[in-house]
Amino acid sequence: MGRSYKVAVIGAGTAGLVTARELQREGHRVTVFEKADRVGGIWLYNPRVETDPLGLDPNREIVHSSLYKSLRVNVPRQTMSFLDYPFVEKGGDPRTFPGHEEVLRFLEDFARDFGLMELIRFGHEVVRVELFDEVTHQWVVETRTRETGSAWESKDEVFEAVVICNGNFTEPIVAEFPGRDIWPGLQVHSHNYRTPEPFENKVVVLIGNGPSAVDILKEISPLAKQVHQAVRTPSFQLIRGDIYDNAWQHSMIERAHKDGKVEFQDGTIVHADVIIHCTGYKYHYPFLKSNGIVTVDDNRVGPLYKHVFPPSLAPWLSFVGLNYRVVIFKVMELQAKWVAKVLSGTVELPSQEAMASSVEELYSKMEKTGLPKHHTHSLQNDEVEYVNWLAAQLNIELPKRWKEITLFSTILKGIFENGDKYRDTWDADKWIQEIDSSD
């Protein structure tokens, strides 16, 4: 066993739980801070919504979860397994693409089976993470707790390392368009969407064409009077059928008007009641005080070596789970293993200069190819290379299915074009068997 450190993990969702397990396996002393009273993070459904449905008010009481009640995962459960802990049906939801309740049970079982529950301090909101001793690399973590009906109580504690795993689906990104602030109807971000009933007999404008936009469109169409979807680049055609005969796809919103009209760039004008922003989320770390070393610029968290370590603060500060457009559970697991082994000294990092150079090389490549900063943590085209690189650092051999380059785009395309029909009929076990048995 290598070196052992006192490590704080921020968050008890998927990233926090798998990180805690890997740190504990490497002999580190782990404390997990979780604001909620249960594990699960984003998978912990909360019917409550925020007082500001757009999420722009900084003083609102934040609801962490963005789940809508009917949500089903958009990847098969087999790809949400960990390397040594399969996500199998245990008498709950038998579907290959299960609902969020089944994912939560899987994470709860994972936490119990690996003895993680005793590491977690529930009801502890982290309000400050700050490096206070650059020589010994010690961090102060300030948390606040409150018993029902009592005042907030704050507490500082010192750690030798901090891993940030607080999730990426809580702070909304809201679409910008002329007239947004004077338009008289209801505007809501998908973060605060739970059920379709509030949209009955409404004319709804829905912005975006990601998985949540597609799901919400399907769900509200049977109840709404009309649904008008605004997208930047039409990537698929709405399928006409019983639930789509009142839905239309348009280019983005040109402007909104005081009289309730919404004008699209294609010239269409509708008088709408509701605008739903399915426009994604910001990386958000209001508790992190790094003296400007780590910043969030146009949704680029940086500088981060391989999306995990800030070069000048490595390995004492790290992030797990920033990436998207990727089979994220296993990426989180490999990142967590990497962090744990780097801290214990069984895996070495390059020099600070080499890590900084690698980050600059990535940024330069993105700039030359025209990729905007907010795509920094997307692995849509780099998943296989990144996963293989992590595996090489850890000296582990991955299953053959990791070589399926088109996994994520193939599955999402099937869901977009065929919806729940695809989710209910696609045979993931057969697909995985074919990959594992291939040459």
C-alpha positions in Angstrom: 0.0 0.0 0.0 1.3 3.5 -0.9 0.9 6.8 0.9 -2.3 7.5 2.8 -4.0 10.9 2.9 -7.0 12.5 4.5 -9.3 13.3 1.6 -12.5 15.2 1.3 -15.0 14.2 -1.5 -17.6 16.7 -2.4 -20.9 15.0 -3.3 -22.4 11.5 -2.9 -23.8 11.0 -6.4 -22.3 8.6 -8.8 -18.9 10.3 -9.1 -18.6 10.8 -5.3 -19.5 7.2 -4.5 -17.1 5.6 -6.9 -14.4 8.0 -6.0 -14.9 7.3 -2.3 -14.6 3.6 -3.0 -11.4 3.9 -5.0 -9.8 6.2 -2.4 -10.7 3.8 0.4 -9.3 0.8 -1.6 -6.0 2.7 -1.9 -5.9 3.2 1.9 -6.9 6.8 2.1 -9.0 8.3 4.9 -12.1 9.5 3.2 -14.9 11.8 4.2 -17.8 12.5 1.8 -19.9 15.6 2.2 -23.4 15.5 0.9 -26.0 18.2 1.1 -29.0 15.8 0.8 -30.0 13.2 3.3 -29.5 10.3 0.9 -27.0 9.2 -1.7 -27.7 9.5 -5.4 -27.0 13.1 -6.4 -28.8 13.8 -9.7 -30.6 10.5 -9.4 -32.4 11.5 -6.2 -35.8 12.6 -7.6 -37.3 15.7 -5.9 -40.8 16.7 -6.9 -40.1 20.2 -5.6 -39.0 22.9 -8.1 -37.3 26.2 -7.5 -39.1 29.5 -6.8 -37.5 31.0 -9.9 -38.4 28.5 -12.7 -35.7 29.8 -15.0 -33.0 29.5 -12.3 -31.7 33.1 -12.7 -32.3 34.4 -9.2 -29.0 33.9 -7.2 -31.0 34.0 -4.0 -33.4 31.2 -4.8 -33.4 28.0 -2.8 -31.6 25.6 -5.1 -33.1 22.2 -5.8 -30.2 19.9 -6.8 -32.0 17.3 -8.9 -33.1 18.0 -12.5 -35.1 14.7 -12.9 -38.5 14.7 -14.4 -40.8 12.1 -13.0 -41.0 9.9 -16.1 -37.3 10.0 -16.9 -35.6 6.9 -18.4 -31.9 6.6 -19.0 -30.7 7.1 -22.5 -28.0 4.3 -22.3 -28.6 0.7 -21.5 -28.1 -0.4 -17.9 -25.2 -2.6 -19.0 -23.2 0.5 -19.8 -23.9 2.0 -16.4 -22.2 -0.9 -14.6 -18.8 -0.6 -13.0 -16.1 -2.9 -14.0 -16.6 -5.2 -11.0 -20.1 -4.3 -10.1 -22.8 -4.9 -12.8 -26.0 -3.0 -12.9 -28.4 -5.9 -13.1 -32.1 -6.0 -12.5 -33.0 -7.0 -9.0 -36.8 -7.3 -8.9 -37.3 -3.6 -9.8 -37.5 -2.2 -13.2 -36.6 -5.0 -15.7 -36.2 -2.7 -18.8 -32.8 -2.4 -20.5 -33.3 1.4 -20.3 -34.6 1.7 -16.8 -36.3 4.6 -15.0 -34.4 6.8 -12.6 -35.7 4.9 -9.5 -33.8 1.8 -10.6 -30.6 3.8 -11.0 -31.0 5.2 -7.5 -31.4 1.7 -6.1 -28.3 0.6 -7.9 -26.3 3.4 -6.4 -27.7 2.8 -2.9 -26.8 -0.9 -3.2 -23.3 0.1 -4.4 -22.8 2.4 -1.4 -24.0 -0.3 1.1 -22.1 -3.2 -0.5 -18.8 -1.3 -0.3 -19.2 0.2 3.2 -19.5 3.8 1.9 -22.4 4.9 4.0 -20.3 5.4 7.1 -18.0 7.7 5.2 -20.8 10.1 4.3 -21.8 13.1 6.3 -25.4 13.8 5.1 -27.0 17.2 5.5 -23.6 18.9 5.1 -23.5 21.6 2.5 -20.0 22.6 1.4 -19.7 26.4 1.3 -15.9 26.8 1.0 -13.0 24.8 -0.2 -9.7 26.7 0.1 -6.0 26.0 0.1 -4.6 27.6 3.2 -1.1 26.1 3.4 0.7 25.8 0.0 3.7 24.0 1.6 1.9 21.2 3.2 -1.0 21.3 0.6 -3.6 21.5 3.2 -7.2 22.5 2.4 -9.9 23.9 4.6 -13.4 22.6 3.9 -16.2 24.7 5.5 -19.6 23.1 5.7 -22.9 24.2 7.2 -25.6 22.1 8.6 -29.0 22.8 10.1 -31.4 20.8 12.2 -35.1 21.3 11.5 -36.1 24.7 12.8 -32.6 25.7 14.0 -30.0 28.1 12.7 -27.2 27.2 10.4 -24.1 25.9 12.0 -20.7 26.1 10.2 -17.6 24.0 10.7 -14.1 24.1 9.3 -12.1 20.9 8.8 -8.6 20.4 7.3 -7.9 17.9 4.6 -4.8 17.0 2.6 -6.6 16.5 -0.7 -10.1 17.4 -2.1 -11.9 15.7 -4.9 -14.9 17.7 -6.4 -17.8 15.4 -7.5 -20.8 17.8 -7.0 -22.4 17.1 -10.4 -23.0 19.2 -13.5 -26.8 19.4 -13.8 -28.1 22.0 -11.3 -27.2 25.5 -12.6 -29.2 26.2 -15.7 -28.0 27.8 -18.9 -30.8 29.9 -20.3 -31.3 30.8 -24.0 -30.6 34.4 -24.9 -32.9 36.2 -27.4 -34.3 39.7 -27.9 -37.4 40.2 -25.8 -36.9 37.4 -23.4 -37.2 39.6 -20.4 -40.3 41.4 -21.5 -42.2 38.4 -22.9 -45.3 38.0 -20.6 -45.7 34.2 -20.6 -44.3 31.5 -18.3 -40.6 30.6 -18.9 -39.1 27.6 -17.3 -35.9 25.7 -17.6 -36.0 21.9 -17.9 -34.3 21.8 -14.6 -37.7 22.7 -13.1 -39.8 20.4 -15.3 -41.4 17.5 -13.4 -44.7 16.4 -15.1 -46.6 17.4 -18.2 -49.9 18.4 -16.6 -49.1 22.1 -16.1 -48.9 22.4 -19.9 -52.3 21.1 -20.8 -54.1 23.1 -23.5 -51.0 25.4 -23.7 -49.1 26.6 -26.7 -45.5 25.6 -25.8 -42.2 26.7 -27.3 -39.5 24.3 -26.4 -35.9 25.3 -27.0 -33.3 22.6 -27.7 -33.0 19.1 -29.2 -31.0 17.2 -26.6 -32.3 14.1 -24.8 -34.4 16.1 -22.3 -36.0 18.2 -25.0 -37.0 15.1 -27.0 -38.4 13.4 -23.9 -40.3 16.5 -22.8 -41.7 17.1 -26.3 -43.1 13.5 -26.4 -44.5 13.9 -22.9 -46.3 17.2 -23.3 -47.6 16.8 -26.8 -50.6 14.7 -25.9 -51.8 17.4 -23.5 -50.6 20.6 -25.0 -52.5 22.5 -27.7 -49.4 23.0 -29.8 -45.6 22.4 -29.3 -43.1 24.4 -31.3 -39.5 23.2 -31.0 -36.7 25.7 -31.7 -33.3 24.2 -32.6 -30.1 25.6 -33.9 -29.4 23.0 -36.4 -32.2 20.6 -37.3 -30.6 17.2 -36.7 -33.7 15.0 -37.1 -37.2 15.3 -38.3 -40.1 15.0 -35.9 -41.9 11.7 -36.5 -45.5 12.3 -37.4 -47.8 10.1 -35.4 -50.5 10.2 -32.8 -48.5 12.2 -30.4 -46.7 14.5 -32.9 -49.6 15.8 -35.0 -49.5 19.0 -33.0 -45.7 19.5 -33.0 -43.5 21.5 -35.3 -39.8 22.1 -35.6 -38.3 25.5 -36.3 -35.1 27.4 -36.4 -34.1 29.3 -33.3 -36.2 32.2 -31.8 -35.6 35.5 -33.5 -37.3 37.5 -30.8 -40.2 37.5 -28.3 -42.8 40.2 -28.1 -44.7 42.0 -25.3 -48.0 40.7 -26.7 -47.0 37.1 -26.2 -45.9 36.4 -29.7 -42.7 34.4 -30.4 -41.0 34.9 -33.7 -38.6 32.2 -35.1 -35.7 32.8 -37.5 -37.6 30.9 -40.2 -40.3 33.6 -40.2 -43.0 31.7 -38.3 -44.8 33.6 -35.5 -46.9 31.9 -32.8 -48.7 33.3 -29.8 -47.3 31.1 -27.1 -48.2 30.5 -23.4 -44.9 28.9 -22.2 -41.3 28.7 -23.2 -39.3 25.7 -21.9 -35.5 26.1 -22.0 -33.9 22.7 -22.6 -30.6 24.4 -22.9 -28.2 22.6 -20.6 -26.3 23.5 -17.5 -23.2 25.4 -16.2 -20.3 23.9 -14.4 -20.7 25.7 -11.0 -18.3 25.7 -8.1 -19.2 28.7 -5.9 -17.5 27.1 -2.9 -14.1 26.7 -4.6 -11.6 29.5 -3.6 -8.5 28.9 -5.7 -7.2 32.4 -6.1 -8.1 32.3 -9.7 -6.1 29.2 -10.5 -9.2 27.2 -11.5 -11.9 29.1 -13.5 -15.0 28.4 -15.4 -14.9 30.3 -18.8 -17.8 29.6 -21.2 -18.3 26.2 -19.5 -14.6 25.3 -19.7 -13.3 24.3 -16.3 -9.6 24.9 -16.4 -6.9 24.5 -16.6 -7.3 20.7 -16.1 -4.9 18.0 -17.1 -7.0 15.3 -18.8 -10.2 16.9 -17.4 -9.1 16.0 -13.8 -6.1 17.7 -12.3 -5.3 21.5 -12.2 -1.5 21.3 -13.0 -0.3 23.7 -10.3 -2.6 22.1 -7.6 -2.2 18.4 -8.6 -2.7 16.0 -7.1 -4.2 17.7 -4.1 -7.2 19.1 -6.0 -9.1 17.0 -8.6 -12.4 16.7 -10.4 -14.2 13.5 -11.3 -17.2 13.4 -13.7 -16.9 16.6 -15.8 -17.2 14.9 -19.1 -20.3 14.4 -21.3 -21.4 12.8 -24.5 -19.7 9.7 -23.1 -20.5 6.5 -21.3 -20.0 8.4 -18.1 -20.2 5.8 -15.3 -17.1 3.9 -16.5 -15.2 7.1 -17.3 -16.0 8.3 -13.7 -14.7 4.9 -12.4 -11.4 5.2 -14.3 -10.9 8.8 -13.3 -11.6 7.9 -9.7 -9.1 5.0 -9.8 -6.5 7.4 -11.4 -7.0 10.0 -8.6 -6.7 7.4 -5.9 -3.6 5.8 -7.3 -1.9 9.1 -8.0 -2.4 10.2 -4.4 -1.1 6.9 -3.1 2.0 7.2 -5.3 1.4 4.0 -7.2 0.8 6.0 -10.4 2.9 9.1 -11.2 1.8 12.4 -12.9 4.0 14.2 -15.4 5.7 17.4 -14.2 3.6 20.5 -13.6 5.1 22.0 -16.8 4.3 18.9 -18.9 0.7 18.9 -17.6 0.3 22.6 -18.4 1.7 22.1 -21.8 -0.8 19.2 -22.5 -3.7 21.5 -21.5 -2.4 24.3 -23.8 -2.1 21.8 -26.6 -5.7 20.8 -26.2 -6.9 24.4 -26.1 -4.8 25.2 -29.2 -6.2 22.2 -31.1 -9.8 23.2 -30.3 -9.1 26.8 -31.4 -7.6 25.7 -34.7 -10.5 23.4 -35.5 -13.1 25.9 -34.5 -14.5 24.1 -31.5 -15.9 26.5 -28.9 -14.7 26.5 -25.3 -18.0 25.0 -24.0 -17.2 21.8 -25.8 -13.9 21.3 -23.9 -15.3 18.4 -21.7 -17.2 16.7 -24.5 -15.7 13.3 -25.4 -18.0 12.6 -28.3 -15.1 12.1 -30.7 -12.4 11.2 -28.2 -14.0 8.7 -25.8 -12.1 5.6 -27.0 -8.7 7.4 -27.0 -9.3 8.9 -23.6 -10.6 5.7 -22.0 -7.7 3.8 -23.4 -5.3 6.4 -22.1 -6.7 6.1 -18.6 -6.6 2.3 -18.7 -2.9 2.5 -19.7 -2.1 4.8 -16.8 -3.8 2.2 -14.5 -2.3 -0.8 -16.2 -5.7 -2.5 -16.6 -7.3 -4.2 -19.6 -10.7 -3.1 -20.6 -13.5 -5.2 -22.0 -13.8 -5.2 -25.8 -17.1 -3.3 -25.7 -15.0 -0.2 -24.9 -13.9 -0.3 -28.5 -17.4 0.3 -29.8 -16.8 3.9 -31.0 -20.3 4.6 -32.1 -22.0 3.5 -28.9 -23.3 6.8 -27.6 -24.3 8.3 -30.9 -25.9 5.1 -32.1 -28.1 4.8 -29.0 -29.1 8.4 -29.0 -30.0 8.3 -32.7 -32.2 5.3 -32.0 -34.0 7.1 -29.1 -34.4 10.3 -31.1 -35.9 8.5 -34.1 -38.0 5.8 -32.4 -38.4 6.9 -28.7 -39.5 4.4 -26.2 -40.1 1.8 -28.9 -36.3 1.7 -29.4 -35.6 1.6 -25.6 -38.1 -1.3 -25.2 -36.9 -3.5 -28.1 -33.1 -2.9 -28.4 -31.2 -6.0 -27.1 -28.2 -4.7 -25.2 -27.1 -8.1 -23.9 -27.0 -9.5 -27.5 -25.1 -6.4 -28.6 -22.5 -6.8 -25.8 -22.1 -10.5 -26.4 -21.4 -9.8 -30.1 -18.7 -7.3 -29.2 -17.1 -9.5 -26.5 -17.0 -12.5 -28.9 -15.6 -10.6 -31.8 -11.9 -10.8 -32.8 
